[in-house]
Amino acid sequence: MLRPSLDFARSPTAKAGPAVSARSDELRTALTRRVLVADGAMGTMLQAADPSMDDFQGHEGCNEILNVTRPDVVRSVHDAYFEAGSDLVETNTFGANYANLGEYDIVDRIYELARAGAEIARQSADHWSTPDKPRYVIGSMGPGTKLPSLGHIDYATLRDAYAENARGLIDGGADALLVETVQDLLQAKAAVVGAKRALAAAGETLPVIVQVTVETTGTMLLGSEIGAALTALEALGIDAIGLNCATGPAEMSEHLRVLSQQSRIPVTCMPNAGLPELTKDGARYPLQPDELAAAHRTFTQDYGVALVGGCCGTTPEHLRAVAAAVGGRPLGERT
C-alpha cells in the first residue's frame, strides 16, 4: 500500500509569514460579523475547458493534476467567481487526499498538488483583493472514498494523510481549511486532527471549517443526525460548521435551523443547485440563480448563516445573484 510522505523534519513546512496570520484573523472576525460569499462548482468548469490526456498526465479525471499542468485553466475558474462577487474561493484540491490519489497510484503527490492548488487560488485572490473587499482562499479537503467507520482505512493513516494535505494548503497560502462533504464523523475527526497537527507544525492558526453532507434520508451517509454531528465536531475546536452537497437548499433548511439554535460557532451552507434530474444528456441541476439567492437570503436572515455558496450545479451566475442578494450584509439583517 502506498503511503504519503509525512516526515516534517525531512520536508519542512515553509512558513508563509505574518500576512497569512493577518488574513486568517480578518477572516475569522468576518465570519462573526457579516455574510461572506464563497464560490460554486469547480469540476464542471474544469471539464468544460476540455483538458487533454496530456494535461492529466495519463490520470484521466484527476482534476488536481491540472494544478500543475494547466494552472491557467484552474486560475480562470477562480477569476470567474471573484469577478461574480465571491469573497472566497475553494482550492482545486477536493481530491488531493489519500483515497482519491491512491486510485491513480500517486499518493506521494498529496503535498505537491495541494500546495499548487493553493498557490493558484492565492494568486487569483491577491489580484482581485481591494482595501474595501479583501478576497480569501479556503483550502478544500474532501472526504475521499475510504471511510474509517466502515473499516476501509485505519484512522492513523487517514489522519496523517490529511496532515500532509493541510501542510500543502498552508504552504500554498490558504487563509482557512475546509473539511467538506463529510459522510463519516470519524473521517471528519481524522481530517480536523490532521489539519491541526499541520497548523501546529507551521506555527499557524488558520480557521478550520467543517461541512457535513446530509442525504435526502435526513441523516449523513452512516446514519448520524445533524445534532450528533454538531456535538462531535464542535468539541474538536473548529471555527465554523455547516452543510454542503447532496441536496439543494430546500432539503437543508431544517438542518440549518437546528444548527442556528444549537451551534456556538458560525454556520455555513453550500447547497447543490437543487436535486439532480436525470436527462438523456446526464444529470441536470434545476435551481436557477435567483432561486439560490432567495434561499440564501432566508438562511442568512432567519438562521444567521455566516458563509454561503454553492456546490454541484452552481455557476458564477448563481454566485453573482447570491452576492448581490446577501454579500456583505451584517449577520441576521433583514432585507
N, C-alpha and C positions, 0 to 999 in steps of 0.2 A: 504494500500500500504506500503510495506517495504521501509524504508529509511536508508541510511548509517549512521554510527556514525560519526558525524562531529565536536565533541566537542574537539577542540585543547587543551583547558585548562585541560580537564579530561584525554586526551590521548596525551601527549606532543610529539612533534617531537624530536627525538634524533639526535642531530647534528653529522654529520659524521667527522667533523674536517677539518683541513687545507689541508689534502691530496685530498679531494674531490674538493675543490676550485682550487687547483693547476692543477688537471687533467682536470677540465672543462675549465679552462683558456687555457691550452695547446690545447684542442680540438677546442675551438673557434678560436684560432690562426691558427691551422692546416687547418681549413675549408677555410681560405683565401689564403693559400699558396700551398697546394699540394692536389692531388687526394686521397681521403680516400675511402676504400672499405669496405662496410658493408656485411651482411650475406644474406642468401636466405630464402627459405620457412622453416617454423618451424613445422606446423601442420602435414604435411605428414610424416615427420621423426618421430614425436612422435607416430603417429598411426602405423608406421611400427614396432615399438617396441612392439606392441600388448598388451597394458595395460589391466589389468583385471577390472571387475566391482568394485572389492575391491579397486583397485588403484584410481578409480574415486569416491570412497566413495558413490556410488549409483547415481552419477550425470554424467551419460554416455555422453561423448562428450565434457565435460567441461575440456579442456586441462589445464587450470590454476590450477585445483586441483592437478595435477601432481607435481606442485612446492613444495607441502608439503608431498605428498605420495611417489613420485618417483623422488626425486631430481637428482638421478644418471642418469636417462634417459634424463632429461632436460639438465643436465650438458654435457652429451655425444654429444648432438646436438651442443651446443656452442663450445665444443672442436673440433668438426669436421670442423666447419667453420674457427676457428682460425688456425687450422692445415693447412687448404687450403690457408691461407694467408690473411684472413679478418683482417682489423684494428678494426672493431667494430662489436658487436653482439647486436641484439634486445632482450629484455627480453621476456619471455613467459607470457606476460600479455595483449595480444591483447584484450582478453575478460574480463579483470578484471575491468569491468565497471557496471554501474547501470542496463542497459538494459540486457546485457548478463547474469550476475549473477542473475538478477531478474527472469529470466526464470527458474532457479533452486531453487528459494526462498532462496538465500544465499547472498543477497545484503550486509548483515552485515560483509561479509568476503572480501570486496574490499581491505582494507588496508593489511590484513594478506597475501592474495595471491599476491598482488603487491610487497610487501616487500620481500616475499620469492623468487619470480621470480628474483628480482634484486640481491638478495644475491647470488643466484646460478650463475648468469652471472658474478657478481663481482669476485667470486672465480675463475672462468674459465679465466677471463681477467687477473687477477693478476698472475695466473700460467703461462700464455703464454707471458706476457709482458717481454720485454728486454729493456736495455737502448737505443738501436738503433730502436726498434719497440715497442712502448707502445701500449697497447690494451685498448679499451674503451667499455663502456656499455651504450647503448641507451635504455631508458625506454619507452616501447611501450604503447601507449594509443589509443586503437582502437575506432571506431565510434559507436559501439553498434547498436541497431536496432530501436531506437526511435529518430525521427528527430523533433526538436522543431519547425522548419518552417512549418511542416505539422500538428502541434498540438498534436503529440504523447506524449509529455512530456513538462513540463514548464521549462523555461530557468534556473531558480534559482536552482531547484532540480538537473538538469544536471550539472550545474557549480559546485555545492557543492560536488557532487559525483566524478567529475573529480579531485577536490582538494584532496579528500581522496585517490584516485588512485595515484596522483602525490606524496602525502605525503609518501605513502608506497615505491614508487620507489626511492625517495630521501633518505629515511632512509635505504633502502637496498643497497645504494651505486652506483646508476646510475650517469653517467657523463653528460648526456643530456636527455631531454624529447622529445619524438617524437609523435606528434598528427598525426596519419596516416589514410589513406584510407578515407579521408574526403569527404562526399557526400553533406553536408549541411553547408553553411558558418556560420549560427547561431550556429550550433553544434560545429564548429571549434572555434568560439569565446568563447563559454562556456568552452571548454577544455583549451584554452590558458589562459583565465582569472582564471580558477580554478587552473591551474598549477602555474601561477604567484602568486596567493594567498598562495599556499603551499610553494613555494620558499621563499616568504617574511617571512612567519611564521618560516621557518627553518633557515633564515639568509643566504640562499644560492643564487647563481646567475648562475645556470646551463643554458646552451643554450637550447632554445625551438625551435624545428623544426616542421614545418607543411608540410605534403604531401597530396595533393588533388588527388582524383580519377576522371579522365575524361573518360567518356564512349566512345564507338565507334561512338556515335552521334556527338562527338566533344564538348560536354558540360558535366558538372557534372550532377549528377542524377536529381537535382532540376532545371537544366537549366542554371546555371552560367557558363560563359566562363572563360578561364584562366586569361584574363586581369582583370576581375572583382574580381576573387579570389585573385590575387596579390594585387590589390588596398585595398581590405578589410583586408587581413591578414598582409600585411607589416605594416599597420597602428597600429597593435597591439604590435609592438615592438619585433617581433620574430627574430630569428637569421639566419634562412635559410628557403627556401620554395622549394617544388618540387612536383613530381608526383610519385604515386605508384599504383599498382594493375590495374585491369580491362582489360588492353591491354598489348601487347608486345611493344618493343621499336619502331617499325616502326610507330605505331599509335601515339606515344608520341612525335615524332620528331618536328612537327610544334608547339606544345605547349611549348616544351623546347626552341625552337627558340624565341618565344615571351618572355619567362622568361629571356633568355640570353640578350635580347635587353632592357628590361624594369626593371628588378629587381635590386635593390640596395643592396641586400643581397645574400649570396651564394645560388646556385641552386643544388638540389638533384634529383636523379632519381633511382627508384627501380621497373623496369617493371616485368611483368609476363614473363614466357618463351614462349612468343607468345600467340596468341589467342587459347583458348582450342578447341580441336577437340573431338567430341563425338564418342566414340567407344563402343563396346559391354562390355568392361571392365570399362567404365566410361570415365571421361574427360582425355584427353592426351594433354600435352603441347609440341609442336613440336620443339621449338627453342633449338638448340644444344649449348653446352658451347662455342665453337669458334664463333658462330653467336652472342651470347650475348656479348662476349668480343669485337667483331668488332663494334657492336653498341655503346658500351660504349667508345671505342676509338674515334669514331666520336663525341659523345656527349661531351667528355672532351676536345677534340681539337677544335671543331667548336663552341661549346656553353659554354665552360668554366665550365661545371658541376663539382662540387667540391666533391660530395659524391655520390657514385654509389653502386648498389647492386642488389638484385633480390627479387621478390615476388613469387606468386604462380607458382609452377612447377620448380623452380630453386633449385639446389642442391649444395653441396660442390664442385662438379666438375665444375659447372658453375662458381662459385666464384673463384675457382683456376685459371681458364682461364682469368677471369676478372682481378684478382690481378696481374697475370703475364703480362697482356697487359698494364694496366694503373696505377697500385698501386704505390703510392708514387711520381708520376711524378709531376713536377711543373704545376700549373694550366695553361691550354692553350698550353702546349708544344706539338709540333707535332712530331710524330714518323715515 
